[in-house]
Amino acid sequence: MPADVLEWVQNDLIFAIPIHSTECWLIPLYTKDRITLKKTNNCKDVLDKIEQDVVNKVEKTFDCYKKLSARIKKPKDIQLISKHNKSLSLFTQQLPALENKE
């Protein structure tokens, strides 16, 4: 992550280590197919196949994830996609506890 971006978001940034790959968290943004939504393996390959309009190839770079996550506009969007991914759901359930520590 570029240093100027980290400085800009440092007070709002929470790091997460997903149980499944981060790409699995993003799949619900790009499909409504029930089988694809449940994927927890090879999620990078799944995203490569279903979302070629946003990126040609999913790469583990800041710019790529920024483009792929651009559809997340509001906290409600995260709540909706977390319903399809247990790992993301567990993460979002922990956020209120972090907020109360401030």
PLY file of the C-alpha trace (Angstrom):
ply
format ascii 1.0
element vertex 102
property float x
property float y
property float z
element edge 101
property int vertex1
property int vertex2
end_header
0.00 0.00 0.00
1.44 3.40 -0.92
2.57 5.41 2.13
0.35 8.40 1.31
-2.72 6.14 1.16
-1.83 4.54 4.49
-1.44 7.98 6.08
-4.79 9.09 4.64
-6.73 6.08 6.00
-4.73 5.25 9.12
-7.52 6.23 11.53
-10.12 4.26 9.60
-8.09 1.21 8.63
-8.66 -2.21 10.12
-6.56 -5.11 8.91
-8.23 -8.46 8.46
-6.71 -11.85 7.88
-9.39 -13.88 6.13
-9.86 -17.58 6.76
-10.51 -17.89 3.04
-8.75 -15.71 0.51
-9.80 -12.08 0.23
-11.01 -12.87 -3.28
-13.69 -15.08 -1.72
-14.98 -12.01 0.10
-15.38 -10.20 -3.23
-17.21 -12.89 -5.23
-20.70 -11.81 -4.01
-20.11 -8.41 -5.59
-20.00 -10.00 -9.02
-22.39 -12.94 -9.08
-25.72 -14.11 -7.75
-25.11 -17.73 -8.75
-25.67 -19.78 -5.57
-22.96 -22.31 -6.32
-20.35 -19.67 -7.11
-21.29 -17.66 -4.01
-20.36 -20.62 -1.80
-16.87 -21.00 -3.26
-14.05 -21.00 -0.72
-11.30 -22.54 -2.85
-9.55 -21.02 -5.86
-11.53 -17.79 -5.48
-8.93 -15.86 -7.45
-9.58 -18.12 -10.43
-13.34 -17.75 -9.96
-13.04 -13.95 -9.99
-10.79 -14.13 -13.04
-13.57 -15.95 -14.87
-16.58 -13.95 -13.75
-15.22 -10.41 -13.61
-13.23 -9.51 -16.66
-14.98 -6.15 -17.12
-13.32 -4.61 -14.06
-9.88 -6.20 -14.32
-8.33 -8.40 -16.97
-6.68 -10.59 -14.37
-6.95 -10.58 -10.59
-3.60 -9.62 -9.11
-2.64 -9.16 -5.48
-2.04 -5.44 -5.82
-3.57 -2.39 -4.16
-4.93 -1.08 -7.46
-6.57 -4.38 -8.37
-8.32 -4.73 -5.00
-9.35 -1.08 -5.14
-11.06 -1.70 -8.49
-12.66 -4.97 -7.38
-14.00 -3.50 -4.14
-15.28 -0.27 -5.72
-18.83 -1.64 -5.59
-18.73 -1.44 -1.80
-20.15 2.00 -1.13
-21.84 1.68 2.27
-21.60 -0.51 5.38
-24.88 -2.09 4.20
-23.03 -3.44 1.14
-20.55 -5.27 3.36
-23.40 -6.69 5.44
-25.07 -8.03 2.31
-21.96 -9.72 0.92
-20.93 -11.09 4.32
-24.08 -13.22 4.30
-22.41 -15.31 1.60
-19.02 -15.76 3.26
-18.54 -17.12 6.77
-15.04 -15.66 7.08
-16.18 -12.13 6.21
-19.21 -12.54 8.45
-17.01 -13.48 11.42
-14.81 -10.46 10.74
-17.70 -8.00 10.52
-19.20 -9.38 13.74
-15.99 -8.34 15.54
-16.10 -4.71 14.36
-18.52 -3.38 17.00
-16.17 -4.60 19.75
-13.30 -2.67 18.16
-15.44 0.45 17.87
-16.29 0.32 21.57
-12.58 0.29 22.52
-12.04 3.84 21.24
0 1
1 2
2 3
3 4
4 5
5 6
6 7
7 8
8 9
9 10
10 11
11 12
12 13
13 14
14 15
15 16
16 17
17 18
18 19
19 20
20 21
21 22
22 23
23 24
24 25
25 26
26 27
27 28
28 29
29 30
30 31
31 32
32 33
33 34
34 35
35 36
36 37
37 38
38 39
39 40
40 41
41 42
42 43
43 44
44 45
45 46
46 47
47 48
48 49
49 50
50 51
51 52
52 53
53 54
54 55
55 56
56 57
57 58
58 59
59 60
60 61
61 62
62 63
63 64
64 65
65 66
66 67
67 68
68 69
69 70
70 71
71 72
72 73
73 74
74 75
75 76
76 77
77 78
78 79
79 80
80 81
81 82
82 83
83 84
84 85
85 86
86 87
87 88
88 89
89 90
90 91
91 92
92 93
93 94
94 95
95 96
96 97
97 98
98 99
99 100
100 101
